[in-house]
Amino acid sequence: MIGFRDLKIDVKPEKTDVMRSMGCAEGDIIYNSVSKEFDALFERICGSLDVRSSARAENGKIYVVLTAGEEISSLSEELFSAGEGIGGLIVNTAADCALFEADNRLQEHIRQLCAQLHMGIKKRLDAPADISLAEQSVVLEKAPLTGVNMTDGLMLSPVKSMCYILELADDEALFKAQHDCSKCANKDCPRRTAPYRGRFEIISDFDYTPEKASGVCVDIGTTTIAAVRVENGRITAAHSEVNRQRRFGADVLSRIDAANRGRGEELRSIAEYQLKRCIEAVGGGKTVAAANTAMVSLLMGYDCSGLGKYPFTAQSLERAVSGDAELVGGISAFVGGDIVSGLYMCGFDKSDDVCLFLDLGTNGEMAIGNRNGILCTSTAAGPAFEGGRISCGTGSVDGAVCAVTIGNDGAAMAETIGSKRPCGICGTGITELAAELLKHGIIDETGRMAAGFENGYRIADGVVFTQGDVRELQTAKAAIRAGLEILICESGVREEDIKTVYIAGGFGRRLNIEKACAIGLLPPRFIERYRAVGNSSLGGCVKILDNGFDGTEYIRSISRDFPLAENERFAEMYLKHMSFCGE
C-alpha cells in the first residue's frame, strides 16, 4: 500500500483555542467558571485523546481518515449523562480543536506521500459539501483506521472523526489539501479562514411598548438568539448572537435528525449553555423565553423522534422551565411558542377584528383569527429566504445585498447591509432582485431567464443570480403563498373582514412589500393592510413580563392547526403560485 496506517499524532488542545471556539472571551460573565472547568478537565481530556490517521493513494486519489478516538467521546457522554453540560461541551470542543490541529499537522505527511508519487494535490473533497455522507464508507474501505466505522445513520463512529478524498495532480508544486472553509456548512466556525464577512443582523426590535415590565426576555431562533433586559418598562440592555446549534445543520429537521441519531444531549447542552450565556449577558434574573417547538424540545432534552416523521408530534407542548427561563408553550410540532408569543404581542387574545399573522423563514408559520378562535398552519419554504441553496446566497451579514434596483441600462444598483462591499445576497435582496428582473423582462412569469443570461445575472463583482437560483426562489415563494391562500380558505373568513396582515421576523421587517407582491410572494389585494412588526416573539415575551402568561395560555386554548400536506388543494395551489405574477 502506498500510504500509512494508524499513524499516531500527538496533540494537546490549547486552552485559548478551546475558549475561543466556545465563544467565551475574557471579560464575559461566564468566562471564569468555564476557564476553571477546563483546567479541572485538562488532564482527563489529554488522557482520553487518541489521535490517529490512515491514508492510501489509489487511482489518482488519496483517501484520508482521521479520528480523535472513542475514549474522548465516552468522556463527553459521561459528563452529559451526569448533568455536567458545560464539562461535556468543553470536552467536545477540545476534541474538535485537537482534530483540527491534527489535520493541519497531517499535511506534512501528505506532502511526503505526494513526493513518493511525484504528484501534487489539486482538490480536497469533504462530506457533505463535495461527497455524500454515504461515500464516506468508500474512504473507510480504502484507508481503514482501527476502531473507525460508519453507523446505519451514516455517521462516523467515533463521533470525533473525519474522512476526505484528495484528488491528485501531475503538477508536484500544486498542494490544495487544506479544508476549504468557503464550502463548509459551519459558517460560524471560529477557525474559518475563508472570507465570511460580518455577523448575522439580528432583529431585536418589536412593536410593543412595555408598561411596568422588569426582567429578561429571550427569543431562541433556529438561526439567531436575541435577548433584552427590561427595567420598569424600559429596555436597558440587549444582546444577540448566532445559534451555535447551526453546526448540526441550518434547519430544524437536520438538528432533529442529529438528536435522533444520538447527539441529543450535546444539542441540549449547547442550547442550555447559550441560553444561560445570553441571559447573563444582559444582567440575569427572571426570564421569559420563546422558541419554536424543535428548539424547545432540544433545549429540554425531550424525545425528538416524533418531530422527525409523520404525523409530526412533540413530546410536550406545555410551558417549561430551563434554569431561570420560563418557556412559552406551543400549539403543534411546527407552530411553537414563538408564534404563540407573536400572536399575543399582536393582541389576538383580545381583538374582535380578524387578522392574519405570517412569520416568513425556512418554515413559514401563519395564523388567522381573533379572540374567538385561531386557525394556524406552517409550510416548509426551504432556506431560500435566508440565502440558503442560492449560489451566491448568504445570511443577513455585513455586505449582504439586501435591496436591488435595476436601471434602464440593465445594470444592478445594490444596497448592502452595513454599506459594505457585496459578499452575497440575502433573502430581502433575492425578493427585490426577482421583482426587478421581472419588471425589466430579464425573467418572464415562468421564471425563465432571457437570452444572454445563460450564465446568470450579475449583481456585483462575484455575486451572480442564476437560473437555478430563480427556481429555488419560486419553490419557496410558492409554498408560502399556497399555504396562505389555503389558510384563508379553510378559515371561512371573508377577505374584506381581514383588518391587518402582520408580517413578523427579521425578513419581514426589511421586506419591500410592494416587490414581494409583484412576484406573488404576498397577495397584492392586502397591500394596504400589511404591517411589519419585527421580532414579535421577543415582543410577546416582554408583554408576558407585563401581564403574565394568561394571554398566551388563552391563545393556545383557542388555537387549532391543520397540516397542509393533507390538504388536497395544496399541490394545485403550489403549482399555480410557482409563476411570478402579481395577483
NUVOTI-519869 format. One record per residue: residue in three letters; x, y, z negated of N, C-alpha, C in turn. Coordinates in steps of 0.2 Angstrom, whole numbers, plus 5000, padded with zeros to 4 digits. Layout:
# residues N
ALAXYZXYZXYZ;...
This chain:
# residues 583
MET500449945000500050005000500450065000;ILE500350115004500650175004500250224999;GLY500550234994500150274989500450264982;PHE499950264977500150244970499550224966;ARG499650194961499050164957499150174950;ASP498650194946498650204939499250254937;LEU499350304940499850354939499650394932;LYS500050394927499950424921500150494922;ILE499650544920499850614920499750644913;ASP500250664910500250684903500050764903;VAL499450774901499250844900498850854893;LYS498950914891498550934885498150994886;PRO497551004884497151064886497451124882;GLU497451174885497651244882497051274879;LYS497151294873496651324869496351384873;THR496751424876496551484879496051464885;ASP496251414889495851384894495151364892;VAL495151324887494551294884494051354882;MET494351404878493951454876493651494882;ARG494051514886493851544892493351514896;SER493451444897492951404901492251404897;MET492251414890491651414887491351484887;GLY491651524890491451594890491451624883;CYS491951604879492051634872492651674872;ALA492551734871493151784871493251814864;GLU493851834863494051864856493551924855;GLY493251934850492851984848492151964849;ASP491951904852491251884852491151864845;ILE490451864843490251854836490451774834;ILE490351734839490451664838491151634839;TYR491651684841492251664843492651624837;ASN492651654831493051624826492751554824;SER492151544824491851474822492051424828;VAL492051444834492151394839492951384839;SER493351434838494051434838494251384832;LYS493951384826494151344821493951274823;GLU493351264826493151194828493651164833;PHE493851204838494351174842494951154839;ASP495251194834495851174830495751114827;ALA495151104824494951044820494950984824;LEU494750994830494650934835495250924840;PHE495750964840496350964845496650894845;GLU496850874839497250804839496850754841;ARG496150744839495750694842495650704849;ILE495650764852495550774859496150744863;CYS496750764861497350744864497450664863;GLY497250634858497250564857496750524861;SER496250564863495750524867495850534875;LEU496250584877496350584884496850534887;ASP496550504892496950454896496950474903;VAL497350524905497350554912497750514917;ARG497450484922497750434927497450454934;SER497850434939497650444945497850384950;SER497550374955497750324961497650364967;ALA498050344972497950374979498250324984;ARG497850324990498050274995497950315002;ALA498450305006498450335013498250275018;GLU497750295022497550245027497150275032;ASN497250255038496950285044496850365044;GLY497350395043497350465044497050505038;LYS496950465032496650505026497050475020;ILE497050515015497250495008496650495004;TYR496550445001495950434996496250444989;VAL495950484985496150504978495650494973;VAL495850464967495350454962495750484955;LEU495450514951495750544945495250544939;THR495450524933495050514928495350544921;ALA494950564917495250584910495150524905;GLY494850474907494750414903494050414900;GLU493950354897493250334894493250364887;GLU493850364884493850374876493650454875;ILE493850494880493650564879492850574880;SER492550544884491850544885491550514879;SER491750464876491550424870491550474864;LEU492050514864492150564858491650614859;SER491550644865490950694865490350664864;GLU490150604866489550574865489450564857;GLU489950544854489950534847489750594843;LEU490050654845489950714842489150744844;PHE488950734850488250754852487750714848;SER487950644847487450604843487450614836;ALA487950644833487950664826487650734825;GLY487450764830487150834830487650884830;GLU488250874832488850924832488950944839;GLY488450984841488351004848488951044850;ILE489151094846489751134848490351094849;GLY490451044844491051004845491050964851;GLY490450934853490350904859490550944865;LEU490251004865490451054871491151064871;ILE491551074866492251084866492651024869;VAL492450964867492750904869492650904877;ASN492050914879491850914886492250964890;THR492251024887492651074891493351064891;ALA493651034886494351014885494550964890;ALA494050914891494150864896494150894903;ASP493750934905493650974911494351004912;CYS494551044907495251084908495851034910;ALA495850984906496350934907496350904914;LEU495750884916495650854923495850904928;PHE495650964927495851024932496551034933;GLU496951034927497651044927497950984930;ALA497750924928498050854931497950854939;ASP497450884941497350884948497850934951;ASN497950994948498551034950499251004950;ARG499350964945500050934945500050874950;LEU499450844951499450784956499750814963;GLN499650874964499850904971500550884973;GLU500950884968501750864969501750794972;HIS501450754968501450684970501150674977;ILE500650714979500350704986500850734991;ARG501250784989501750814994502250754995;GLN502450724990502950664991502650614995;LEU502050594995501750544999501650575006;CYS501550635007501550665014502250665017;ALA502750675013503450665016503550595018;GLN503350545014503450475017503150465023;LEU502550495024502150485030502350535036;HIS502750585034502950635039502250675042;MET501850685037501250725039501050775034;GLY500550815036500350865031499550855029;ILE499250905026498550895024498150955027;LYS497650935031497350995035496651005031;LYS496450965027495750975024495650925018;ARG495350955013495050915007494350905007;LEU494050845006493350835006493150814999;ASP492750854996492450844990491750824990;ALA491450794985490750774984490450834980;PRO489850854981489450834987489450884993;ALA489950934992489950984997490150955004;ASP490650905004490950885011490750805012;ILE490750775007490550705007489950685002;SER489550645004488950624999489150594993;LEU488750594988488950554982489050484983;ALA488650454988488650384989489350364992;GLU489650414996490350404999490850394994;GLN490750414988491250414983491450344982;SER490950294983491150224982491650204987;VAL491750234993492250214998492950234995;VAL492950294992493550314989493750274984;LEU493350244979493450204974493750134977;GLU493450114982493650054985494350054988;LYS494550114991495150124995495750134990;ALA495550174984496050194979495850174972;PRO495750104971495450084964495850114959;LEU495550134953495850154947495550124941;THR495950084938495750044932495250084928;GLY494650054927494150074922493650124925;VAL493750144932493350194935492850154940;ASN492250174940491750144944491150194945;MET490650164949490150214951489450174948;THR489050214945488450194942487850184948;ASP487350154946486750144951486550214953;GLY486650264948486350334949486850374953;LEU487350344956487850374960488350424956;MET488350414949488850454945489450414944;LEU490050454944490650414942490650404935;SER490950344933491050324926491750304925;PRO492150334920491950384915491650444919;VAL491250484915490950544917491550594919;LYS492050604915492650644917493050614922;SER492850614928493250584933493050624940;MET493550614945493350644951493650604957;CYS493450614963493750574968493650624975;TYR494150614979494050654985494450624991;ILE494450654997494750625003495150685005;LEU495850675007496250725011496350695018;GLU496150745023496250725030496950745032;LEU497350695035498050705036498150745043;ALA498650785044498850825050499550805052;ASP499650815058500350805061500850855059;ASP500550915057501050965055501250955048;GLU501850935047502050925040502050985035;ALA502051045038502151105034501451125032;LEU500851095035500251115033500051075026;PHE499751105021499651075015499051105012;LYS498451085014497751115011497451055007;ALA497751045001497550984997497151014991;GLN497151084990496851104984496051114985;HIS495751104980495051114979494851184982;ASP494351184986494051244989493451274985;CYS493651324981493051344977492451374980;SER492651404987492051434990491551384992;LYS491651314992491151264994490851234988;CYS491151254982490951214976490251244973;ALA489851204971489151224969489151264962;ASN489751254959489851284952490151354953;LYS489651404955489851464957490151504951;ASP490051484945490251524940490851494936;CYS491151444939491751414936492251464934;PRO492451464928492951514926493651504930;ARG493751444933494351434936494351454944;ARG493751484946493651494953494251544955;THR494451524961495051564964494751594970;ALA494251564974494051594980493551654978;PRO493551704983493151764981492451744979;TYR492251774974491451774972491351834968;ARG491251884971491251954968490651964964;GLY490751984958490252014954489851954950;ARG489351974946488951934942488251944944;PHE487851894942487051904944486851964941;GLU486452004945486052054942485452024939;ILE485452034932484852004928484352054926;ILE483752044928483252094926482952084919;SER483052134915482852134908482352184907;ASP482152224912481652274910480952244912;PHE480452274909479752244909479252304908;ASP478652294910478052344910477652334903;TYR478052334898477652334891478052384887;THR477652424883477952474878477852444871;PRO478352424868478252394861477952444856;GLU477552424851477252464846477652464840;LYS477652414836478052414830478452354829;ALA478552324835478952254835479652264832;SER479852214829480552204827480852134827;GLY481352124830481652054831481952044838;VAL482151984840482451974846482051934851;CYS482051944857481651914862482151884868;VAL482051824870482451794875482051764880;ASP482251774887481951744892482451694895;ILE482351624894482851574896482651554903;GLY482951584908482851564915483251514918;THR483051484923483451424926484151454929;THR484151514931484751544934485051594929;THR484651634925484951684921484551684914;ILE484951714909484651714902484651794900;ALA484151824898484151894896483851894889;ALA484151934885483951944878483952024876;VAL483452034872483452104869483252104862;ARG483552164859483352174852482852234851;VAL482352224847481852274846481852294839;GLU481852354837481852384830481352434830;ASN480752424826480252464825479952494832;GLY479952454837479652474843480152494848;ARG480752504846481252524851481752474853;ILE481952464859482452424861483152454860;THR483452414855484152444853484752404856;ALA484652344859485252314861484952264867;ALA485352244872485152204877485852164879;HIS485652104881486252054883485952004889;SER486351994893486151944899486751904901;GLU486651844903487151804906486851754911;VAL487351714914487151664919487051604915;ASN486451564916486351504913486851444914;ARG487251424909487851384910487651314912;GLN486951294912486751234915486851224922;ARG486951284926486951284933487551234936;ARG487951214932488451174935488151104936;PHE487651094933487251024934486751034940;GLY486751094943486351104949485951174948;ALA485751204954485451264954484751264952;ASP484451204953483751204952483551154946;VAL482951154944482751114938482751044939;LEU482551024945482550954947483250914947;SER483750954949484450924948484650914941;ARG484450964936484550954929484150904926;ILE483550894928483150844925483450774927;ASP483650774933483950714936484550694932;ALA484950744930485650734926485450714919;ALA484850744916484650724910484450644910;ASN484050634915483850564915484350514917;ARG484950534919485550494920486050494915;GLY485850514909486250504903486650574901;ARG486450634904486850694902486350734898;GLY485850714895485350754892485650784886;GLU486050754882486250784876486750834877;GLU487150824883487550884885487250944887;LEU486650934891486250984893485951024887;ARG485650984882485351014876485851054872;SER486451024872486951064868487151134871;ILE487251124878487351184881486851244880;ALA486251214881485651264880485651294873;GLU485751254868485751274861486251324860;TYR486851304862487451344861487351414864;GLN487051414871487051484874486451524871;LEU485951484869485351524866485651564859;LYS485951524855486251554849486751604851;ARG487151604856487651654858487251714860;CYS486751704864486351764866485951804861;ILE485651764856485351794850485851834846;GLU486451804845486951834841487251894844;ALA487251894851487551954855487152014854;VAL486452004852486052064851485952084844;GLY486252044839486152054832485852004828;GLY485551954831485251894827484651914824;GLY484351864821483751874817483151834820;LYS482551844818481951814820481851824828;THR481751764831481751764839481151734842;VAL480851764847480351734851480651724858;ALA480651664861480951644867480451614872;ALA480551624878480051594883480551564889;ALA480251504891480651474897480151424900;ASN480351404906479951354910479951284906;THR479551244908479451184904480051134904;ALA480451134910481051094911481551124906;MET481651194906482151224901482051204894;VAL481351214892481151194885481351124884;SER481151084888481251004887482050994886;LEU482451024890483151014890483451044883;LEU483151104881483451134875483251094869;MET482551064869482351024863482550954863;GLY482850934869483050864869482550814870;TYR481950834873481350794875481550744880;ASP481150694881481250644886481050674893;CYS481450684897481350714904481050674909;SER481050604908480850554913480250574917;GLY479750604913479050614916479050684921;LEU479550724919479650784923479950764930;GLY480250714931480650694937480250654942;LYS479650634941479250594945478550604944;TYR478150594950477450604950477150554945;PRO476650584941476250644942476550704938;PHE477150704936477550754933477250784926;THR477450744921477150764914477750774910;ALA477550824905478050834900477950804893;GLN478450784889478350754883477950804878;SER478150864879477750914874477650984878;LEU477051014877476951074880476851124874;GLU476951104868476751144862477251194860;ARG477151244856477651284854478151244850;ALA478751264850479351234847479751274844;VAL480251254840480751294836481451264838;SER481851314840482551294840482951344837;GLY483251324831483651374827483251424825;ASP483451484826483051544824482451564829;ALA482451524835481951544840481351504840;GLU480751534841480151504842479951514849;LEU479851454852479751454860478951454861;VAL478751494866478151494868477851424872;GLY477351404870477051344873476851354880;GLY476851294884476751294891476051264893;ILE475851264899475251244902475351174905;SER475851164909475951104913476651094914;ALA476851044917477551024919477951084923;PHE477551114927477851164931477551234930;VAL477151244925476851304923477051314916;GLY477551344914477851344907477651404903;GLY478051404897477951464893478151524895;ASP478651524900478751594903478251624907;ILE477751584910477251604914476651624909;VAL476551584904476151604898476251674895;SER476951684894477151744891477051804896;GLY477151794903477051844908476251854908;LEU475851804908475151824908474851864902;TYR475151844896475051884890475251954891;MET475851964894476052034894475652074899;CYS475352044904474852074909474152074907;GLY474052054900473352064897472852014900;PHE473051954902472551904905472051884899;ASP472351884893471951864887471351904885;LYS471351964887470852014885470452044891;SER470752044897470452084903469852044906;ASP469352094907468752064911468852064918;ASP469352104921469552104928469952044930;VAL469752024936470051964938470751984942;CYS471251954940471951974943472351914945;LEU472751924949473251874952473951884949;PHE474251834947474951834945475451794949;LEU475951814951476451774955477151794953;ASP477451734952478151734950478551704955;LEU478951734959479251714965479951684963;GLY480151624966480851594964480851534968;THR481351484965481351424968480751384967;ASN480351394962479651374961479251434961;GLY478751434965478351494965477751474960;GLU477751504954477151494949476651554950;MET476051534950475451584952474851564947;ALA474451614946473851604942473351664944;ILE472751644943472151694944471651684939;GLY471351744937470851734932470851794927;ASN470451784922470451834916470351804910;ARG470051844905469951814898469451754898;ASN469051744903468551694904468851624906;GLY469451634909469751564912470251584917;ILE470751544917471351554922471451484925;LEU471551494932471751434936472451444938;CYS472951404938473651414940473951354943;THR474451364947474751304951475551334952;SER475851284955476551304957476751274963;THR477251304967477451274973478151274974;ALA478451224977479151214977479351254984;ALA479651314983479851354988480551334991;GLY480951314986481651304988482051364986;PRO482651364987483151414984483251474989;ALA482851474994483051524999482951594996;PHE482451614992482351674989482951694984;GLU483351644982483951654978484551654982;GLY484551654989485151644993485351574994;GLY484951524991485151454992485051424999;ARG485451385002485351355008485351405014;ILE485551465013485651515018486451515019;SER486651515026487351515027487751565024;CYS487551625024487951675020487551705014;GLY487151655011486651675006487051674999;THR486851724995487151724988486651744983;GLY486751744977486351764972486351844971;SER486051874966485951944966486651974962;VAL487151964966487851984963488052054966;ASP488552084964488852144967489052124974;GLY488852164978489052154985488552114989;ALA488052094986487452054990487052104994;VAL486952095000486552135004485752125001;CYS485552174999484852174996484352215000;ALA484552255005484052285009484352305016;VAL483952295021484152305028483752345032;THR483952385036483652425041484052415048;ILE483652395053483952395060483852455064;GLY484352485066484252545070484052535077;ASN483952585081483752575088484252545093;ASP484852545090485452515094485452445092;GLY485052415088485052345086485552325080;ALA485952375078486452365073486052375066;ALA486352335061486052325054486352385050;MET485952415046486152465041486052425034;ALA486552405031486452365025486552395018;GLU486152385013486252415007486452355002;THR486952364998487152304994487052324986;ILE487052274982487052284975487652314973;GLY487652364969488252404967488652444972;SER488352444978488652484983489352454985;LYS489352384984490052354985490052334992;ARG490652314994490752285001490352215002;PRO489952205007489552155008489852085007;CYS489652045003489951975002489451915004;GLY488751935005488251885007487651925007;ILE487051885007486451915007485951875002;CYS485651914998485151884993484451884995;GLY484051864991483351854993482951914996;THR483051974992482652034995482952055002;GLY483652045002483952065009483652015014;ILE483651955013483351905018482651925020;THR482251945015481551955017481552025021;GLU481952075019481952135023482252125030;LEU482752085030483052075037482552035042;ALA482251985039481751955043481151995046;ALA480952045042480452095044480752135050;GLU481352155049481752205054481852165060;LEU482052105060482152065066481552055070;LEU480952045066480352035069480152095073;LYS480252155069480052215072480352235078;HIS481052215079481452235084481452175090;GLY481052125089481052075094481652025094;ILE482052025089482651985089482351915087;ILE481851905083481551845082480751855084;ASP480451805086479751805088479351775082;GLU478651775083478251745077478351675075;THR478651635080478851565079479451565075;GLY479851615074480451615071481051605076;ARG480951595082481451585087481851645088;MET482551645088482951705090482951715097;ALA483051775099483051795106483751775109;ALA483751775116484351755119484851805117;GLY485451785117486051825115486251825107;PHE485751785104485851775096485951705095;GLU486251665099486351595098486851585092;ASN487251625091487751625085487451665079;GLY486851685079486551725074486651795074;TYR486351835070486351905070486851925064;ARG487251975067487751995062487552055058;ILE487552045051487352095047487952145045;ALA488552115043489152145042489652105043;ASP490352125042490852085043490852015038;GLY490851965042490751895038490151875035;VAL489551915037488951905035488451895041;VAL488251835042487851825048487251785046;PHE486651805049486051765048485851725054;THR485851655053485751615059485051585060;GLN484951545066484351515067484151475061;GLY484651435059484451385053484251425047;ASP484551485046484351525040483551555041;VAL483351565047482651585049482251525047;ARG482451465048481951415047481951405039;GLU482451415036482451405028481951455025;LEU482051515028481551565025480851545027;GLN480751525033480051505035479751455030;THR480151405029479851355024479651375017;ALA480151425015480051445008479451495008;LYS479351535013478851585013478151545014;ALA478151495018477551455020477251425014;ALA477751395009477551365003477251414998;ILE477551474998477251524993476551544996;ARG476551565002475851585005475351535005;ALA475451475007474951425007474751415000;GLY475151414995474951404988474551454985;LEU474651514987474251574985473551574988;GLU473551554995472851554998472451504995;ILE472751444994472351384991472151404984;LEU472551434980472351454973471751504973;ILE471751554977471251594978470551564980;CYS470651514985470051474987469751434982;GLU470251394978470051354973469651384967;SER469851444966469651484960468851504961;GLY468751514968468051534969467951614968;VAL468451644967468451714966468351754973;ARG467951804973467851844979468451894979;GLU468851894985469451934986469352004984;GLU468752034985468652104983468552114976;ASP468552064972468452064965469152064961;ILE469652044965470352044963470652114962;LYS470752134956470952204955471652214956;THR472052174953472852184953473152124955;VAL473652124959474152064960474852084957;TYR474952054951475552064948476152024951;ILE476652054953477252014955477852024950;ALA477951964947478451954942479151934944;GLY479651954940480351924941480751974944;GLY481451954944481952004947481852014955;PHE481651954958481551954965480952004967;GLY480451994963479852034964479952114962;ARG480352124957480552194955480852234961;ARG481252194965481652234970481352224977;LEU480752184977480552164984480152224987;ASN480352234994479952284998479252255000;ILE478752274997478052244998477852245005;GLU477952305008477752315015478052265020;LYS478752255019479052205023478952135021;ALA478752115015478552055013477852035016;CYS477452085017476852075020476952065028;ALA477452105030477552105038477752035040;ILE478051995036478251925038477751875036;GLY477251895032476751845030476851815023;LEU477451835020477551805013476951825008;LEU476751885008476151905004475651935009;PRO474951925007474451945011474352015011;PRO474352045017474352115018473652145015;ARG473152105015472552135013472452155006;PHE473052135002473052164995473552214994;ILE473752255000474352295000474252354995;GLU473652374993473552424988473552404981;ARG473552334980473452304974474052274971;TYR474652274974475252244971475552284966;ARG475752254961476152294956476752244953;ALA477352274954477952234951477952254944;VAL478052194940478052204933478752184929;GLY479252174933479852154930479852084927;ASN480352084922480352024918479752014913;SER479251984916478651984912478651934906;SER479151884907479251834902479551864896;LEU480051904897480351944891479851994888;GLY479452024893479052074890478452044886;GLY478251984888477751944884478051924877;CYS478651914877478951894870478951954866;VAL479152014869479152074865478452084862;LYS477952074866477252084864477052034859;ILE477351974859477151924853477451954847;LEU478051984847478352014841477852064838;ASP477452104842476952154840476352124837;ASN476152064841475452044839475351964837;GLY475951934837475951864835475751814842;PHE475651754840475551704846474851694848;ASP474351724844473651714846473551724853;GLY473751774856473551784863473851734868;THR474451714867474751654871474351594870;GLU474251574864473851514862473151514866;TYR472851574866472151584869472251574876;ILE472751604879472851594887472951514888;ARG473351484884473451414885472751374885;SER472351394880471751354879471251364885;ILE471251424889470851434894471151424901;SER471751394901472051384907472051314910;ARG471951304916472051234919472451244925;ASP472851194927473251194933472951134937;PHE473151144944473051084948473651084953;PRO473851014955474351004959474251014966;LEU474651064969474551074976474651014981;ALA475050974979475250914983474550864984;GLU474150874979473450834980472950874984;ASN473050934986472550974989472650954997;GLU472050935000472050915007472250965012;ARG472151025009472251085014472951115014;PHE473351085009473951125008474451115015;ALA474451055018474851045024474551085029;GLU473951095030473651135035473851215034;MET473751235028473951305027474751315027;TYR475051265025475851275025476051285033;LEU475751245037475951245044475751315047;LYS475151335045474851395048475351455046;HIS475551455040475951515037476751505039;MET476951455042477651455045477751505049;SER477251535053477451585058477551655054;PHE477851695058477951765055477451815058;CYS476851815054476351855056476051895050;GLY475951955051475751995045474951995045;GLU474751935043473951935042473851885036;
